[in-house]
Amino acid sequence: MNNKLYVGNLAYSVRDESLQQAFSRFGTVNSAKVMMDRETGRSKGFGFVEMATDAEAQAAINGMNGQALEGRPAVVNVARPREPRPAGFSSPYGRGPGGGGGGGGYRGGNDRGGY
C-alpha cells in the first residue's frame, strides 16, 4: 500500500494545520497539504496527507473516511499517481503548448469604410 492519502470533500475553511492535526490521531504525519487555487487563494476542497507508515495510512483511512472534518464528511483513500497530460495539451485561453491565441474584434482606425 501507499502511505500518501487523498482527502476530498473538504470545507473551504480547512488548512494544512487542521488537516495535520486531524490525521495525527492515527500516527505520524509526514506532510499535510490542502490544495489552493493560485488565482483566488481559496481552497480547492481537497488535499493530501502523507503518513509515516502504510499501517498508519490504513488506520487513517479507516478512522477518517466519512467522518466530519470542520462540518463536512471527508473522503479519504490512497492517492493515485498523477496522470501525465498529453503532449498537445491546450489551455482554453490559448496559452501553453499547442494553444493558439484568439483574435481580437477591434481593428482600430475609423469605421467609415475607408482604408
C-alpha positions in Angstrom: 0.0 0.0 0.0 1.0 3.6 -0.4 1.2 5.9 2.6 0.1 9.0 0.7 -3.6 9.7 1.0 -6.1 11.8 -0.9 -8.5 13.7 1.3 -11.5 15.2 -0.5 -14.8 16.9 0.2 -13.0 19.4 2.5 -14.7 22.5 3.8 -13.1 25.6 2.3 -12.0 26.6 5.8 -9.7 23.6 6.3 -6.0 24.5 6.2 -2.8 22.4 6.3 -2.5 22.7 10.1 -6.1 21.4 10.8 -5.6 18.6 8.3 -2.4 17.6 10.0 -4.0 17.8 13.5 -7.0 15.6 12.4 -4.7 12.9 11.0 -2.1 12.9 13.8 -4.5 10.8 15.9 -3.6 7.8 13.6 0.2 8.2 13.7 3.0 10.4 12.4 2.0 12.8 9.7 5.0 13.5 7.4 3.1 16.2 5.4 -0.4 17.6 5.1 -1.2 19.9 2.2 -4.6 21.5 1.2 -4.5 22.4 -2.4 -5.2 26.1 -3.0 -6.3 27.9 -6.2 -3.4 30.1 -7.4 -5.6 32.9 -8.6 -8.1 33.2 -5.8 -6.1 31.9 -2.9 -9.2 29.8 -2.0 -9.1 26.1 -1.1 -9.9 23.7 -3.9 -11.7 21.4 -1.4 -9.1 18.6 -1.4 -5.6 17.8 -0.2 -3.0 15.2 0.5 -1.7 13.7 3.7 1.4 11.5 3.9 1.6 9.2 6.9 4.9 7.7 8.2 3.9 4.1 7.5 1.4 2.1 5.5 -0.2 0.8 8.7 -0.8 4.3 9.9 -2.2 5.3 6.5 -4.6 2.4 6.6 -5.6 3.4 10.1 -6.2 7.0 9.0 -8.4 5.8 6.1 -10.4 3.6 8.4 -10.8 6.3 11.0 -11.3 9.4 8.9 -13.2 8.3 5.8 -16.8 9.6 6.1 -16.0 11.4 9.4 -16.8 15.1 9.7 -13.9 17.5 9.4 -15.0 21.1 10.0 -18.6 20.2 9.2 -18.2 18.0 6.1 -17.7 14.3 5.7 -14.2 13.7 4.5 -13.4 11.3 1.6 -10.1 9.5 2.4 -8.4 7.0 0.2 -5.0 6.1 -1.2 -3.7 8.8 -3.5 -3.2 7.7 -7.1 -0.2 8.9 -9.1 -0.8 12.0 -11.1 -1.5 11.1 -14.7 0.7 12.8 -17.3 -1.0 15.3 -19.6 -0.9 14.7 -23.3 1.9 16.5 -25.1 -0.5 18.6 -27.1 -2.4 19.9 -24.1 -4.0 23.2 -24.9 -5.3 25.7 -22.4 -8.7 27.1 -23.2 -7.0 30.5 -23.0 -4.6 29.9 -25.9 -1.6 29.9 -23.6 0.7 26.9 -23.2 1.9 24.2 -25.6 -0.4 23.5 -28.5 -2.5 26.5 -27.8 -3.4 29.2 -30.2 -4.2 32.8 -29.5 -7.6 34.2 -30.1 -8.2 37.0 -32.4 -9.4 40.4 -31.2 -12.5 42.1 -32.5 -11.2 45.6 -32.7 -9.3 46.7 -35.8 -8.6 50.3 -34.9 -8.9 53.3 -37.3 -12.2 54.8 -38.2 -15.2 52.8 -39.2 -16.3 54.8 -42.2 -15.3 52.0 -44.6 -12.2 53.9 -45.7 -8.7 52.5 -45.9 
